[in-house]
Amino acid sequence: MSKKISKNTQKAIREFAGVAYERELSAAFRALQGEFSRWASGEIDAFQLNEKVHEFHQGISRELFGRYVGMDAAFGVASALHRGILSRAEVGEPIYASVEGIILSLSSLKAKYGGPEA
């Protein structure tokens, strides 16, 4: 972020990054919970479930940690806004304005290169 933002805005950005992280992690856990249900019903065995847990840990769990903990909170919030995890109305205009440049960059990259969402 190139412009100076207040400590209150920085704190709010960190809080919204936490909200977005929890939402995405919860969605990933619901998918993993489905694998536990498949195991409990005998559809998959313990080794297959173990592989799913390993894939979860090595994949989406690490990706989300990197996005929300390993990077600047403003990037996490911008990414969540860009992908619809958070809404502009929810975060309010001061927060949105603080990360708008990052959102525009993400949109530009997506339009130019395609690929997975940031």
Backbone torsions as a table, in degrees:
resi	resn	phi	psi	omega
1	MET	NA	125.0	-175.1
2	SER	-89.2	-25.6	-179.0
3	LYS	-92.6	150.1	-179.7
4	LYS	-74.0	128.9	177.7
5	ILE	-121.5	153.4	-175.7
6	SER	-69.0	161.6	177.0
7	LYS	-63.7	-35.9	178.0
8	ASN	-64.2	-40.9	178.2
9	THR	-67.5	-41.1	177.1
10	GLN	-59.9	-42.7	178.8
11	LYS	-63.3	-43.7	179.2
12	ALA	-63.4	-39.3	177.5
13	ILE	-61.5	-44.5	177.9
14	ARG	-61.5	-40.3	179.3
15	GLU	-65.2	-42.5	178.2
16	PHE	-68.4	-32.3	174.5
17	ALA	-62.4	-40.0	176.6
18	GLY	-64.1	-40.1	177.9
19	VAL	-62.4	-47.3	-179.4
20	ALA	-63.9	-42.7	178.7
21	TYR	-58.9	-46.9	-179.3
22	GLU	-62.6	-40.4	179.2
23	ARG	-63.1	-46.9	-178.2
24	GLU	-70.3	-39.2	178.8
25	LEU	-66.0	-39.5	177.4
26	SER	-62.0	-42.2	178.1
27	ALA	-62.8	-40.3	178.6
28	ALA	-66.9	-38.1	177.2
29	PHE	-65.1	-36.5	177.9
30	ARG	-62.3	-39.6	177.0
31	ALA	-64.8	-42.6	178.5
32	LEU	-65.9	-36.6	177.6
33	GLN	-58.7	-35.6	176.3
34	GLY	-60.4	-35.6	178.1
35	GLU	-68.9	-37.4	175.7
36	PHE	-64.6	-37.1	176.9
37	SER	-64.6	-40.8	177.6
38	ARG	-62.3	-40.0	177.5
39	TRP	-65.0	-46.0	-178.1
40	ALA	-62.2	-31.2	-179.6
41	SER	-87.3	-1.8	179.0
42	GLY	85.4	5.8	-179.8
43	GLU	-69.2	-35.1	174.2
44	ILE	-129.1	158.5	179.6
45	ASP	-95.2	178.0	-176.4
46	ALA	-62.2	-33.0	-180.0
47	PHE	-69.4	-39.7	177.2
48	GLN	-67.0	-40.4	176.5
49	LEU	-62.6	-43.1	178.1
50	ASN	-57.9	-41.1	178.0
51	GLU	-63.1	-40.2	178.3
52	LYS	-63.7	-41.5	178.2
53	VAL	-64.4	-42.8	178.3
54	HIS	-61.6	-45.6	178.4
55	GLU	-60.6	-40.9	177.6
56	PHE	-59.5	-49.3	-177.3
57	HIS	-64.3	-44.3	-177.3
58	GLN	-77.2	-21.5	-174.8
59	GLY	-103.2	-100.8	-171.4
60	ILE	-60.5	-36.4	179.7
61	SER	-61.5	-46.3	178.9
62	ARG	-68.7	-39.1	179.3
63	GLU	-60.2	-47.7	-179.3
64	LEU	-67.0	-39.9	177.0
65	PHE	-58.9	-45.8	179.5
66	GLY	-63.3	-38.1	-178.2
67	ARG	-70.2	-40.6	-172.6
68	TYR	-105.2	-21.7	-178.4
69	VAL	-112.1	-39.1	-175.0
70	GLY	-83.5	-8.2	179.9
71	MET	-121.9	172.8	175.2
72	ASP	-59.3	134.9	-178.1
73	ALA	-57.9	-33.6	179.7
74	ALA	-62.1	-38.3	177.3
75	PHE	-65.3	-41.9	178.4
76	GLY	-60.8	-43.7	179.1
77	VAL	-66.6	-43.8	178.7
78	ALA	-60.8	-43.2	178.4
79	SER	-62.2	-43.4	179.2
80	ALA	-64.9	-38.9	176.0
81	LEU	-66.2	-44.4	-179.7
82	HIS	-59.4	-36.2	-176.6
83	ARG	-96.6	-0.1	176.9
84	GLY	84.4	13.1	177.0
85	ILE	-73.8	-38.3	172.6
86	LEU	-116.7	154.2	176.9
87	SER	-110.1	155.5	178.5
88	ARG	-59.1	-42.8	179.7
89	ALA	-62.8	-38.0	-178.4
90	GLU	-64.9	-45.1	-176.5
91	VAL	-82.1	-23.8	-179.7
92	GLY	85.4	162.2	-174.4
93	GLU	-66.2	-39.0	179.8
94	PRO	-61.2	-41.8	179.1
95	ILE	-69.2	-46.7	-179.6
96	TYR	-57.2	-46.3	-179.6
97	ALA	-61.2	-33.1	-179.6
98	SER	-68.8	-26.7	-176.7
99	VAL	-115.1	3.5	-175.4
100	GLU	-57.9	-39.8	179.2
101	GLY	-60.5	-38.4	178.3
102	ILE	-67.9	-41.9	178.8
103	ILE	-60.4	-44.8	179.4
104	LEU	-62.8	-38.9	176.8
105	SER	-63.8	-42.9	178.4
106	LEU	-63.2	-41.4	179.1
107	SER	-64.4	-40.7	179.5
108	SER	-65.0	-43.9	178.2
109	LEU	-63.1	-41.7	179.3
110	LYS	-62.5	-44.3	-179.5
111	ALA	-65.9	-38.2	-176.6
112	LYS	-77.0	-42.2	-171.8
113	TYR	-113.3	-17.6	-176.1
114	GLY	68.8	-150.6	176.5
115	GLY	84.4	-171.8	-176.2
116	PRO	-66.3	155.3	178.6
117	GLU	-73.5	148.4	176.3
118	ALA	-86.3	NA	NA
